Structures are given as structure tokens and as C-alpha cells.
């Protein structure tokens, strides 16, 4: 509407930028391995590189000297199946924990080092944002977000959940399995406040939509009447090829879109919406703005207006200028993001996949 970005897009881009900066610093400080470097040995194992969500929604609930599986499951309010998945990922797959024969979850040496660094990064990155954007701007943003979080009736996790099939963020497990935190809302990290407000919006959106907010905002939004080249979607959306592939698979199987070769003599494929897909695209565009009006009635027009104003200061560049959020996204030279093309845009909704929880689906 009138060229403005929807509220969930503003929340998403701030959260993605904050998370990438957090992750870049973690990668810089902690020994780790990825596909291309950091090979592990039996005598000197190092964990696989993962994103903030793995700390915020799991690792921070493990004690230094270990936590019983049963106690950890209670702290997380997590169903047994989900608990087994998390233990496998963080242990066998990525090397942050080990489960002892007596059912104790123990941090590995690499996991203990990761926890030590993770604990420092919320305040470090927020301090950078205060210097970059101004003390008053960040204080007022925290206040605006906390006002909404304090009125949300469902207890939500401190980071967005890993999305499932269809890239949906909502569902009984995510809402009921959230962590109850004794800290006051106003003392929560900035990334946590952004996550909770954004997830609340996504859950409400997805109750009214058959297509997730992640797919709607990052894929449906981009498709024109003539279609869009599949190879262009990662660049245009700011999310990974893997996240795009999952989105296209869902849309194709559900009859929202088709993928077909480009015109004769030209290589590549084009992503086209079916009539059902165009209806879903229109539905997304209408619903995000309808919901913002509902939120104005629910939380106060002044509160939502102030939140929008503050997020626009962070996310919207003036004229042809790039978004101010990009100022903190320069990776360290040795970081994996330094070896790939710099993003042209930030996602309109985070793609938190099982691959490691990175906010752009990497």
C-alpha cells in the first residue's frame, strides 16, 4: 500500500540483519566446521556451524555440568518426538552435546565454548546497534516491541521455530512447546522481542491462509503475470536456493504454481502462478494490511504506528540508498558469507530451516 513495506516485512528484515550480525560474530570467535573448512578429528572435535536459533531455543537451557533429558524436556515444554529430533541434531549431527548412558545431556568441549561465547553476543550486537542507530531509537524500539509482547496471550519461544513442511511457523507444537521465561519482557534481548512479535503475526496470518507467511512473502509476492525465472528467485528474495526449492515444491504440489521451460531456444525455467496461486497472492497482499489494521485496534493505533515508524528508520533507505540494516552485514574475511555473493535484499520473512537455523535458509 502506497509503497510502504508491510509490518511483518519490517520486523523480518530487522530480525534477519540482527541475526546475521550475531552469527557472523559467533563464527569469528568459536572454532567450528562447515562443508569447506574446519575438519574435525577424534582428539579435537569441533561443532558444526549453526545459527542463533539453536542457542536461544535449546542450548541455553542446558547446564554447564549437564541436564537430565527429562528436566530439559520440561524446561523446553517440548513433545518427546521433537525432543529426540533436537538431541539428534545438536548431538550426533552437529557435535554440541552428548547424551550419556544415564540420560544426561552434556555439553561437549566445543559446545561449552560455544555457550560461553553465545552468552555474550546479545549484549554485544545490541551495543553495536545502539552506536549505529542511536540510543533513543533502540530504546524506543524495545519499548514498542515489549508493549506488544506483554499483551500476547500465548507464550512464544525466544527465537522463531524451525519451519516444517510448507514453511509454516504456526502449529500446536510451536505454541504449546514455547519456553516460559522468568525474565521481564522489558529485559529480553532485542532479537527475542522482534522474534516474538513477528511469530505472533505469523501465527495469526497462517490461521487465515493456506500458504505460509514465509512462502507468501518471499515467493508469491515476487511472481508477475508473465512469471519469474526460477534462477532469479534467490537473488530477488534474499533467501537460499534450498528454501526456494522447498517453497516451489509446496506450491507446485498444492496447485498454486507450475514450472515450465522458457520460450523455445532459451535455457532455464519460469515459475508461473495458476489461477489458484494468483488468488493466494492477492490474499497475502490484502491479509497483511488487514491484520495491521486489526493490530492497531488490538494494541493501539499509536503503538503500532510508533513501531512502524521506528522499524522504517532501520529498514528503509532514503531514495536510492540501501537499507541502513546492511551497514552491519559485512562478514569477516574468513567467514563463509564472505565467499558468496552479498545479498541485494533482506528476506520479507525469515526462512529458518533444519539445515542450521540460519535466517535466510542458508
Steps between C-alpha positions, in 0.01 A plus 500: 500500500636843388847348466537415869634166618259281701562487874619135498754589229642780713519268802655225289772710343606641836506151652690346208763776506543472877531121478752503216718745692470277811588190298796665328647589838440149634672350194793737552552411866420128524688204347260322267472303179303543182496321166809688385720533808562399859534124464462321833702218651424259782747675730398856404133501397333832427126558448325573173421868447138587590292814549366687802173306510686190620633693798187694582250215471714212630862528613448776758278265703782249555708534817879507479526173694214339307122475518283188515304439180177500698581834665605655171179387335300662782692826470433508129141371528586290200316186381709179508529473120628857467740441788651197326548703182674783683729261689597331174569829321695667779683179592560246224472747212668814630705406806385750764372242749533134594232289668655281769375148585331642811290730274695813585545761226858624522663782304801380303821704534408678176143547622625649827715750311204588277279561805764723655507721192127491428429647846692815409363567154150636570641798691795542263289524184236718666777737612612526138146582393478770766817657366386460138138611526495704822422424866155660482398311186587160650348586839175609337499193272544269799218680681265473201572129454471425873160670512369251244676193645353571843150482352545180295301228672705202376848439640736491204862382462789744507584433135291404201445123479646287225231490233347173388338387176356797319730726706225566752602672822184425696353180637421338836858386573654841451242688706461244781866405502619853563732582784375690804766753597520660843662813364280802459396589149691827502831323572474255212763526225402711200508198269264316735253789505505516119455123476204487735312782327571358155404145597176626653420670169590186302283273713203731456566532125527125450172432677336688212725388213568164335845626397757584768617854558853391406398376154248778446744779583808360328362318193135578423570870541764500226309325224360710215240410239783397266668294771851525639811305414565235765871582504420863591291419808785465755644837396162675494383356831823497699451136604696187414452273199401222740225711656374598155499135390290403803258784427461412132446134583218586740335745259522256211360202689211708634407642160606860561767509232669324211859501380555487128787552255560845364408573140655291225872545462551645849642310794353501847161465663221740586283494812136583422199531727179314423165674556506345848847647555400847384210489743740405780733783397215752517395348831847552647512864393159570649545299819825658620346847485168386648690345788696818560170685533382233746820542698441873516161431655642232731825661618422863430539703183768712666703192609497335157564829325800567723636149443466541124672839510798365695539192281486715187790706635706180511378320190413759237771690313441853371462530126733255325698433819528147633323407821697615808476140625772399252759705688562218746497210256860510375635153584844428639744407219521140621124463541294288264286796396813674367533223240152546351329791327382775734119514526322771305192486723401363839225236522141613550469212747778289657549151358618306808575150369625183667835551319633705793232759567651786298243778443531496121485119468872464426 
